[in-house]
Amino acid sequence: MSQRTLIEDLEERRMLAFASYAQLVEQDAAVAAYPKINGTGTTVAVIDTGINYKLPILGGAFGGGVTSKNKVIGGYDFYQNDGDPMDTDGHGTDVASVIAANPFTFNGVSYQGVAPGAKLVALRVGTEDDITDTNIDKALQWVIKNYKTYKISVINMSLGSGSYTDSETESPLSDDLATLKKLGIFVTAASGNSNDQQSGPISQDGIAFPAADPNVFAVGAVDSSDVITTWSQRGDELDLLAPGVNIVLPTLTKGSYTVEDGTSFSSPYVAGTAALLKQVDPTALAGDIGSTLMGSGVSNRDGDNETGNTTGLLFSRLDIKKAIAMASARTGVTKTLAVTKAFDTALDSEGVLHAAFYDSAKGRVIYATRATDGLWSRGQVVDASADVGAQVSIAVDNSGKTGIAYFDVTNTSLKYATQGGSGAWTTTTIDSDKHVGTFPSLGFSIDGTAYLAYYRRSSGDLRLATLDRDANTWSRLTVDGTDGSDVGQLASLYIGEAAVEGSFGFTVYHTTVAIAYADTTNGEVKYARLDEDDPTATWFISNVAAARSIGAIDLKLHTGPQDIGLQAQIAYINSTASTVYYAYRNTDWFTEPVAGSGPNSLSVQLSFDDNNNPVIGYFQGTKRAVYLAQRSTSAKWSSTRIAAGSGTVNFAANVRTDDTYISYLNRARTAITTVFL
């Protein structure tokens, strides 16, 4: 997965500026700002062609375990079945150097591994031309058996093949990768170079396996100008971008260097950063590391400066300094999150739960994350400019970036906050047209566009605001209410994506914006939908069901009970009848009573089980408890009590794995509890 040009090191010079690609990802700034964060105390396993541990920049010796002063502290050669993983090709040595090489200077430019204080384990699985799944499987099993002995917390695999547009599992490797994820070990892999860069630009989207495995972090390549390379494989399964062009690395011969291209060298950039994050927070597990890497990265639109075939997707590009800062801010410290009133949650693709909530005592919006081990971070103040956040909605986009929409009580306006890579929040007023912004509901399309549905009380309108991420500008329109009806309360927005084959074999996505909401004038639950990618489309608006008084609404677009494709499905509370209802659309709307909600029940959420049967969470007002209701294949509903509560129930789903967490406010109204659904 690489190209190389031999360069001889003519003379040793004093340390000067870092390489341009290192500056792009703020490696130099991270070294200056965090001189003690260098990977000390961590070990990275390199599954590759071995490592030339005799090179001085890689320690000069082999073995000795974690107490040794050596850099390469252990390993095995599964290709020749012996205990000496010496590299005879150079690929594994180059990968290891990106991760942990000691500082060196070439032509007046400084170079070093991302985590020069980290230890390395060399697991040789073949040569550049001969690597088998059997040997990779043996290497993964070796790590499972020995990770405690060598304190391995990160694995790098700069190898792979194929092109997959969806998560891919293959025996026997995927079972091992799932085990490693459960052990908390972060595994990163190269996304692939489309036939080793010889036929670029790539002819279709999709990433190589094992990068496409759901338990592996997939990394693509950019050049020093932050342009995605024509040969870097990518698609909606790609997790991060990192430098992969003109990377200066040692050869097998002491004192000579090579310039290399390939996602093979992007992946170890991420593996080295993962070691830094593990040093910052030793409790961080694989999902926590991946979430931080994505959330702290710089947004990169595929197609803004790229040539050749592009996906149009918004990716996150590695920023080492910001990743360190975010890892520190996200460190888990408590089992409970102190919440007294309104809150909302969102689950990212790496399994980290994000929460935004209203601090009613001080009128602030607070944000926190729940690590994959269940511990919450300290709360971060998002906005304290006025009495803000009495109603709040949070969402995480496909590149790991968080957005929060909320109501400004003091100014009766709608606001939006987004988190920068370093963790700082930027706030924007979206709409201040009289009393506007209650019942905000936020979502992101697959290309990163933000959609925000909300209610304008002064005129009784349902509105939609849309954020163009590239221009960083908002547009607004009225969806319903121009006829004088009071509509838009309890708005629930959902963004649906349909993947279709586009030109040049690349997948394109047709986005549907859908909103369910209350019509209080006519006593109805209503539904509005717009096909964003049809230039002739207009808003389709329909009546779902009569409900004189409505307590709560939750909308999803999902495969329906008839299993005939994506359908609109709604859970809602009819307060007049004190009943939870379920509605689904199959040309016409069909409704079913689910369970009694009791009086003053103002919270309902909709999700789905593994068989696509709907699951509804709700607060039962009479019994003051949280319940789950599930629909069987025979269309019968059954309810189960989960716990005592005091009103608010919230679901958060992982868009890749469909894992769902339910969070609810305890009866004392002091904290939220989160459990796996």
Secondary structure, 3 states (H helix, E strand, C coil): CCEEEEEECCCCCCCCCECHHHHHCCHHHHHHHCCCCCCCCCEEEEEECCCCCCCHHHCCCECCCCCCCCCEEEEEECCCCECCCCCCCCHHHHHHHHHHCCCEEECCEEECCCCCCCEEEEEECEECCEECHHHHHHHHHHHHHHHHHHCEEEEEECCCEEEECCCCCCCCHHHHHHHHHHCCCEEEEECCCCCCCCCCCCCCCCEEECCCCCCCEEEEEECCCCCECCCCCCCCCCCEEEECCCEEEECCCCCEEEEEECHHHHHHHHHHHHHHHHHHCCCCCHHHHHHHHHHHCEEEECCCCCCCCCCCCEEEECCHHHHHHHHHHCCCCECCECCCCCEEEEECCCCCEEEEEEECCCCEEEEEEECCCCCECCCEEEECCCCEEEEEEEEECCCCCEEEEEEECCCCEEEEEEECCCCCEEEEEEECCCCEEEEEEEEECCCCCEEEEEEECCCCEEEEEEEECCCCEEEEEEEECCCCCCEEEEEEEEEEEEEEECHHHCEEEEEEEEEEEEECCCCEEEEEEEECCCCCCCCEEEEEEECCCEEEEEEEEEECCCCCCEEEEEEEEECCCCEEEEEEECCCEEEEEEEECCCCCCCEEEEECCCCCEEEEEEECCCCEEEEEEECCCCCEEEEEEEECCCCEEEEECCCCCCEEEEEECCCCCCEEEEEC
